[in-house]
Amino acid sequence: MKNWLIHLLLVSLLGAALLGAPATAKAQEPPQGETAPPRPLQRPGAREASQEPKPYDQVITKDAVSDPGVFTVHRIKDKLYFEIPPAELGREFLWVNQIKRTTPGVGYGGQALGNRIVRWTRNGNRILLRSVVYESVADPNHPVRQAVDAAQNETIIMAFDIEAFGPNGSMVIDVTPLFTTEVAELSARARLRARGFDRNRSFIERAVSFPENINVEATHTYTSPIDQQPAGPQPPQPPSPFGGQGMRPGSATVLMHYSMVKLPQVPMKPRLYDPRVGFFSVRQLDYSREDRHRVVERRYITRWRLEKKDPNAELSEPVKPIVFYIDPATPPKWRPYLKRGVEKWQKAFEAAGFKNAILAKDPPSPQEDPEWSPEDARYSVIRWLPSTIENASGPHIHDPRTGEILEADIQFYHNVQKLVRDWYFVQAGPNDKRAQKLPMPDELIGVLLEYVTAHEVGHTLGFPHNMKASSTYPFEKLRDKEWLRTMGHTPTLMDYSRFNYLVQPEDGIDPALLVPEIGPYDIFAVTWGYKPIPEAATPDDEKKILDAWARQQDEKPWLRFSTAGSAGSDPGELTEAVGDADAIAATRLGMANLQRVADMLLPATTEPGEPYDELEILYGRLLGQWALELNHVTALVGGFYSQQKHAGQGDGIRFTPVPRERQVAAVRYLNEAAFATPRFLIRPEILRRIAPTGALEGIGRAQVRVLTSLLANARLQRLVEQEAVDGPTAYRPADFLADVRRGIWSELDTPAPQIDAYRRNLQRAYLDLVNEKLNGRQPVNDDARALYRGELRALDRALTAAIPKTSDRTTRLHLQDARDQIARILDPKFAAQPPQQQQRSPFGDGLETDPEPLGCWPDYSIPIVRDGTAR
């Protein structure tokens, strides 16, 4: 009986397993159009057990289409094989990922997805593709090198069985899975914001090999976006200039381009970074330099390898010039201007000893070179992208060992031409008749695109922005014809000092002098970074000469770069500024021109039979420019003039506080120009053509932008610091806040207060801003909290005294409401809540100016608001 029961139980269990198997398998099938991820032990490219290599002709059959190069590439139907010569094992390659063709919402063709250093190594009958890092280094002969190597083991991206050996010992591997399955290090999933990868809709399109590189193109299909669009209308989101918002629901197919380029076998001699001269840099932690008794951070500037054909010549052509190709997609009428933008830099390289160092070329036609591709990592290309984004960017790819720039693709978004047109109208329109009527002539737009190109090329040469430069010219020289002709209005193309908006029409300045050109800082920086120092055998041997070159900044302020550690405190390091640190005088001139721009708006944008879209756009630009220029004055308050110096250089002082008198004058001017109602911007003939409402909101946003900058937490903290260090000579923070309060609420001191709608808006914004500082998600503390509470109490007393004096009912109700608001702000039950990162203050993030968006051409426009929606 017992045996019979056991037998019955086993039969039942077996039957249940058999009956349940199909259902289980069905449940584990992936959704239609999507494949299941590989099992953990079966990453694509790996086999469960290594197989012995086969004879060569059984793998590379007569059906193979072969292409010799750095590796021989074989195509056999849908499979791709690499044949790796023994000499290439262990060599370092730069692997560059790009999207060649994309789908709506996922960036633009030609955009990079990243790059890494890789090497191919052998492990028995396997070839390993490894990722190499250079974050930490050590002398190969130093014992600590063993510890460094153990701390940054090279990641294996994929492993491949050796399918066959070639006649000369070459190793044949099947790399198909590398390009037809999802490999995390090479995937576009993050850019697409996708959930799945469909192998059945992914395949290799093309593979070519050259003496120094291999290019592979593969179609990849992704499925199921991470974020489905929620139901109902959504507020518009600002686009990123570096990609879309993610794939649309369903599937997305992209054409990926992979370029693997052999790194130089003899690395370029690097040049040590110096913070006094602006260069991008690579960082390495060197554990073998024992003279400092600590880990030494070594930084090398990023630069192209330029070597003279004739090392003995003062001026020589380079062995290999820097060449930029103009994307064939670029509109033909703009190509000559883009070429001139590239070759502007020849002037600077001549000062460094190189003739024709940088060139712009049209790419070869398909008939001339059928293998040429703008995605090929051997070629630097100015890519023209079909986008409404108003921006451009100039990234570059460099060798992490030395900082050598290997390739650069400038991203040129189609609508950047609209942005520079609008800026030129607002900043230079009063001084250039060509800009006083839309559309502007192509010749003028071409010159503006030439300037954009030159700026982006500067980034690809290794130069970051230098916001210091524009403040180093004497103010009175910026309206001097001879100075502008020889020096320009800014020392560098790399500043955000777009067009000379200080020039007045009566100055009679040639409009050609309003646009930046290669300046003295550009020539200095190229010379410092690129001029050969043949007598120096190592980077350290160059330091004495480079230090002497950098010290030229002491005598020539316009050769200076932004000061390390200034953290926005220097009123000379500002975006979009023109002139030295006397921002009040500069802004007065700018305001005079903005009033002229307001007069130009209607005749410039009115076209019979056309809507008023251009009028609305340019009015928003005008508001934005108004706030932008006034924020240059806010930077004086709590500011420090600075110069980057090294020990032994002059007095060594890097930071000097802005004198108290100038800070007080800045607040006085802002009370007069920024916080008084800007009547010249209130144009019924304009506003009534744009929208029935929105003028109050638009002007209010412009004023709040200035007020938020002036009351930035970091600014108040610097005033507290200045008082603590400098005592009675400092601008006391209590005096500063009182001066601002009295300016915002100046009507309270009049015999019969009457406050217009614009000022009421500003005063409410003042209370909202103070409330945010005291009771917001990230409240101020210590002295700032006490100071703001004291200001509210002082304001409450002034409101109490003013209410009986006013006969205007609206004003009286506004003042009574203000008292109620103060009582609420000071009530303990409205104390601050714990910080929550996802909550964002309506007044920004505490930066002293509006945060800079990605790309080089931020949009400062303040659009009119219709029905609560920003246009």
Secondary structure, DSSP 8 states (H G I E B T S, - for coil): -HHHHHHHHHHHHHHHHHHHHHHHHHHTS--TT------TT--TT--SS----B-HHHHS-TT-EEE-SSSEEEEETTEEEEEE-GGGTT-EEEEEEEEEE--TTS--TTEEEEEEEEEEEEETTEEEEEEE--SEE--TTSTHHHHHHHHS--EEEEEEEEEEE-TTS-EEEE-HHHHHS--GGG--HHHHTEEEE-GGG-EEEEEEE-SSEEEEEEEEEEEEESS---SS-------BTTB-S---SSEEEEEEEEEEEE--SS-----B--TTS---EEEEEESS--TTSS-EEEEEE-EE---BSSTT-SSB-BSS-EEEEE-TTS-GGGHHHHHHHHHTTHHHHHHTTBSS-EEEE----TTT-TT--TT-TT-EEEEEE--S---EE---EE-TTT-EEEE-EEEEETTHHHHHHHHHHHHHGGG-GGGSSSS--HHHHHHHHHHHHHHHHHHHTT----TTGGGSS-GGGGG-HHHHHHH-SSS-TTSS--S--S--GGG---GGGSS--S-HHHHHHHHHHHS--TT-SSTGGGHHHHHHHHGGGGT-GGG----TT-TT--TTS-TT--SSS-HHHHHHHHHHHHHHHHHHHHHHH--TTS-SHHHHHHHHHHHHHHHHHHHHHHTTTT-EEE----TTSTT---EEE--HHHHHHHHHHHHHHTSS--GGG--HHHHHHH-SS-HHHHHHHHHHHHHHHHT-HHHHHHHHHHHHHHGGGS--HHHHHHHHHHHHTGGGGSSS----HHHHHHHHHHHHHHHHHHHSSS---HHHHHHHHHHHHHHHHHHHHHGGG---HHHHHHHHHHHHHHHHHH-GGG------TT---TT-SS-SS----SSS--------EETTEE-
